[in-house]
Amino acid sequence: MKIQILGPGCPKCKKAFENAEQAIKELGGGVEIEKIDDLKAIMGFGVMVTPAVAIDGEVKTSGKLPSVDDFKRMIGEKGGS
């Protein structure tokens, strides 16, 4: 499983990355995380508002800052951990 954090590097985007890392750590790892800050790549996902989160290439949320618990829930729904 791969979590992709989509955002240009704003404070909320950085916090989203930190929250994803924390969720992965708490769940015991086994999930890859990638930060995508290239605007063309972000738009390729159809995202116009950041931060956004994609899991295995599928956008799960856009325009809000997911909490650690939100990430745990998204990972669980995809069958991670």
N, C-alpha and C positions, 0 to 999 in steps of 0.2 A: 504494500500500500504506500502511496505517496501523497503527502499533503503539500499543496502549493499555496503559498501566501502571495497574493497579487497586490502590489502597491508600490508607489514610487519612492518610498522611504520616509514617509511622514511619521510622526510619533505614534499614531494609531496603528500603522502598518508594522512598525517595529514591535509594538506591544503584542500585536496578533502573533507575530513570529515567536516571541517569548512565551506567550500562553500556549502555543502549539508545542513548543519544546517541553514545557512543564508537564503538559498532559501526556505526552509520549513517555517522559521519564516516569511519571506516576503509574502508567500502565505497563511499564516494564520494557519499553523499547519496541523494536521490530517494525517501526514505521519510519519511512524516509521523509525528510522535510526539505523543501526547496523554496527559495525566495525568488520571485519574479518581479523585477522592477522596470523592465523594458516596456514602454507604453504601447508599442505595436503588439507585443506579445500579450499584454493584458487585454487590449482591445480584441485580439484574436479569440479570447474566451467569451467575448460579448459583454465584458464588464465595462461599465462607464463610471461606477462609483466604487472607491476603495476605502478601507481595505476589503479584499474579497478572499475567499477561501475556496479552493478546488481540491477535491479528493479524487485521485486517479483520473484527472482531467475533467471532472464534472463539477461545475460551480455549485457550491452548497450555500454560500451566503455572500452578500455584497452590501457594502455601505454601513456595516456595523462591526463593532469590535467584539469578536467571540471571546467568552471567558474560557478559563481552563476547563470548566465543566462542560461548556458547549463543545469544545474540541473532543473531550472524552466521549460525549454522546455521538458526535459525528463519526468518530473512529469505531465505536461500538456498532453503529448502524451499518457500517461497511464491512463488519466482520473482522476488524483488526484486533491485535493483541492476543 
